[in-house]
Amino acid sequence: MRVPVFTGMLIGNLIEIVDSKDPTLLGRSGLVLGETKQTILLQEVVRGVSRNSHEERRLTIPKKAVTIRLLSNSSPQTTILRGNEILGAPQERIKG
């Protein structure tokens, strides 16, 4: 059975990791800053102890290890993507 391939752009989207082979990645969310064939570069904002403090972290997430949900304020529809649906270079995926 052939897995459908996501043909959109991830860069610039907010995502949340909803399933992962690595339990330390589960529930992490943030802005996609970049991607390679095998990974997603995620900027995560972590709230600090005080009300106004926060820390930004950049995480390299292996695509094969995660299932992500695209977060959108403009669309009520939820998009869930398994890592194998987004493997490959983004420019090749978009080209189709």
Residue pairs with C-beta under 8 A, 6 or more apart in sequence:
3 82
3 84
3 85
4 85
5 85
5 86
5 88
5 93
6 81
6 85
6 86
6 93
7 93
7 94
7 96
8 94
9 90
9 94
10 32
10 35
10 40
10 86
10 90
11 32
11 33
11 34
11 35
11 90
12 31
12 32
13 31
13 32
13 70
13 71
13 72
14 29
14 30
14 31
14 32
14 70
14 71
14 72
15 29
15 30
15 32
15 40
15 42
15 68
15 69
15 70
15 71
16 27
16 28
16 29
16 68
16 69
16 71
17 25
17 26
17 27
17 28
17 29
17 61
17 66
17 67
17 68
18 26
18 67
18 68
18 69
18 80
19 26
19 66
19 67
20 26
20 65
20 66
20 67
21 64
21 65
21 66
22 62
22 65
22 66
25 59
25 61
25 65
25 66
28 42
28 44
28 59
28 61
29 44
29 71
30 42
30 43
30 44
30 45
30 59
31 42
31 43
32 40
32 41
32 42
32 43
33 41
33 42
33 43
33 58
34 40
34 41
35 41
35 63
35 86
35 90
36 89
37 87
37 88
37 89
38 62
38 63
38 64
38 87
39 60
39 61
39 62
39 63
40 60
40 61
40 63
40 66
40 68
40 86
41 58
41 59
41 60
41 61
42 58
42 59
42 60
42 61
43 56
43 57
43 58
44 56
44 57
44 58
44 59
45 54
45 55
45 56
45 57
46 54
46 55
46 56
46 57
47 53
47 54
48 54
48 55
62 83
63 83
63 84
63 86
63 87
64 83
64 84
64 87
65 83
66 83
67 80
67 81
67 82
67 83
68 80
68 81
68 83
68 86
69 78
69 79
69 80
69 81
70 78
70 79
70 81
72 79
86 93
